[in-house]
Amino acid sequence: MRFQQVPLRPRLLIAVGLLMALLPNLFAQYLKLPDFFHGSLIGVGLGLEYYGFILLRRLRKAGSSC
């Protein structure tokens, strides 16, 4: 299988989503975060990751031709 370069936008969305999903858990050890803020950051982070994976799948389908 040939290595294909992944475009910047999906990689960036996945990376930012991972950070947004993990940082509230790390901050919760040192700071008291409100539940709404904690849940919102995790939810937006997971949404960004999901959107990044959707973009990757669309780009791979558009790039592959049989």
C-alpha positions as CSV (number, residue, x, y, z in Angstrom):
1,M,0.0,0.0,0.0
2,R,1.3,3.4,-1.0
3,F,1.7,6.2,1.6
4,Q,-0.6,9.1,0.9
5,Q,0.0,12.5,2.3
6,V,-2.9,13.6,4.5
7,P,-4.0,17.2,4.0
8,L,-3.5,19.7,6.8
9,R,-7.1,20.5,7.6
10,P,-8.2,17.0,8.7
11,R,-5.0,16.5,10.6
12,L,-5.4,19.9,12.4
13,L,-9.1,19.1,13.3
14,I,-8.2,15.8,14.7
15,A,-5.2,17.2,16.7
16,V,-7.2,20.1,18.1
17,G,-10.1,17.8,18.9
18,L,-7.8,15.5,20.9
19,L,-6.4,18.4,22.8
20,M,-9.9,19.8,23.6
21,A,-11.1,16.4,24.7
22,L,-8.1,15.7,27.0
23,L,-7.2,19.1,28.5
24,P,-10.3,19.5,30.7
25,N,-9.4,16.2,32.4
26,L,-5.9,17.4,33.0
27,F,-7.0,20.8,34.3
28,A,-9.6,19.1,36.6
29,Q,-6.7,17.7,38.6
30,Y,-5.5,21.2,39.5
31,L,-8.5,23.5,39.1
32,K,-12.2,23.1,39.8
33,L,-14.0,23.4,36.5
34,P,-17.7,23.8,36.3
35,D,-19.5,20.7,34.8
36,F,-20.9,22.7,32.0
37,F,-17.5,24.0,30.9
38,H,-15.9,20.5,31.3
39,G,-18.6,18.8,29.3
40,S,-18.7,21.4,26.6
41,L,-15.0,21.2,25.9
42,I,-15.1,17.5,25.7
43,G,-18.1,17.5,23.4
44,V,-16.7,20.1,21.1
45,G,-13.4,18.2,21.0
46,L,-15.1,14.9,20.1
47,G,-17.1,16.7,17.5
48,L,-14.0,18.2,15.9
49,E,-12.3,14.8,15.8
50,Y,-15.4,13.2,14.2
51,Y,-15.5,15.9,11.6
52,G,-11.8,15.5,10.8
53,F,-12.3,11.7,10.3
54,I,-15.3,12.4,8.1
55,L,-13.1,14.7,6.0
56,L,-10.4,12.1,5.7
57,R,-12.9,9.5,4.6
58,R,-14.3,11.8,1.9
59,L,-10.9,12.7,0.6
60,R,-9.8,9.1,0.4
61,K,-13.0,8.2,-1.5
62,A,-12.6,11.1,-3.9
63,G,-8.9,10.2,-4.4
64,S,-9.3,6.5,-5.1
65,S,-10.4,5.5,-8.6
66,C,-11.1,2.0,-9.8
